[in-house]
Every structure is written in C-alpha cells, then in structure tokens.
Amino acid sequence: NLSVSTPKSVMGFVPNSNGDSIELVSPWYNLTNYAYAFLQFSHICKVTGSDLCQIKYQELAMPGWKVIPTSSYQGNDPTAYAGAKFSQSSYSTWQPGDSLVTPTNTWWKEENFDITGEVSYAQVRFKFIIKKGTVLGSQFAYGWVIDNFKLLASMNQIKPPVVQFLSTSPVDTVYNT
C-alpha cells in the first residue's frame, strides 16, 4: 500500500540469514551518446544500521558491480547517504529507534545522484541490494521500498541549479520590477 505514484512501488525484505542478500536489478540502459547522467528515485528504507542497503552500477564493458559513491549524492541531507548506504537512521522520519514500526506514505524521501562521472558514455544497469547484517532480529524490520525510479541522460548539464542569496536581502523601496 506504499507508493508515491500509482499503481505500486517495489519492495525488498531483509533476508533471514546473515550475509544473505536480495537484489533488484534494472535493465541495461544505453548512455553511449550522453555526457551527463542523473539518477532519481523515491524510497523508504526501514532496515537497521547493521543491514546494508546500497545502489550499485555495472558497465557492460567492465565486469563487476561498483557502489555509487557518496560524492555523487545530491540529496537534501548529505548525512542520509553516509558510508554509501541507506538505513532507518538516514532520516529521523523513519523512526530509527523502533525497527518494528510500519512506514506510512508520509515517509517517502526523494534522492538524487549526479552519476555523470560514473556512467556517462556507457551501457549501464543498476542494482538495489539489501544485505543482511549480523544483528539478530533485523529481518523483522519492514524493508526497502522504492518508487519513481528515473534515469536522466543528456548531452547538456542536468544537475538542477541552486539559488541562494550570498549576502543579506536588500531593504529599501522597490519602484520597478
């Protein structure tokens, strides 16, 4: 019943056995003609800090999976992706003190990654992975729910601009706009 947009989201449960994992793998995307790439998705990650929830990518031309680095993270809270992973501790909304609480639709967080340095000009796919840690009972946490997965690619810069005042706002009378 959790989703940002209908009909449904995708959910992964925390495995029962220590070290076991559950993976959601995307299809291959051809970015060979694109200099810039940006990954966006919404999620709720209700797993303990001992469990590992990561996003990895694989290039067709290179074997093996690589973790999307923290330097690519463009989300609202830089500490949310600390250690290149998510958990219930990423956001206070996810109630990190209670592993058994059930999430609601008000818990959704949108994440943004500028993955230009990792996947531009490549054929690539992505993997969302939950790996069970060694803490007993963590498999009873809700899991990782993902919705609105988007991969944006372009020959032009994609990263949204940030507007901020560098000095205090002017205080005076405005006669014309």
Sequence and secondary structure as in RCSB ss.txt:
>XXXX:A:sequence
NLSVSTPKSVMGFVPNSNGDSIELVSPWYNLTNYAYAFLQFSHICKVTGSDLCQIKYQELAMPGWKVIPTSSYQG
NDPTAYAGAKFSQSSYSTWQPGDSLVTPTNTWWKEENFDITGEVSYAQVRFKFIIKKGTVLGSQFAYGWVIDNFK
LLASMNQIKPPVVQFLSTSPVDTVYNT
>XXXX:A:secstr
   SSSS  EEE   SSTT EEEEE   EE TT SEEEEEEEEEEE  TTSEEEEEEEETTS S EE  GGGB S
S GGGGGGG B GGG GGG TT TT    GGG EEEEEE HHHHTTSEEEEEEEEE  S TTGGGS EEEEEEEE
EEEESS  S      SS    S     
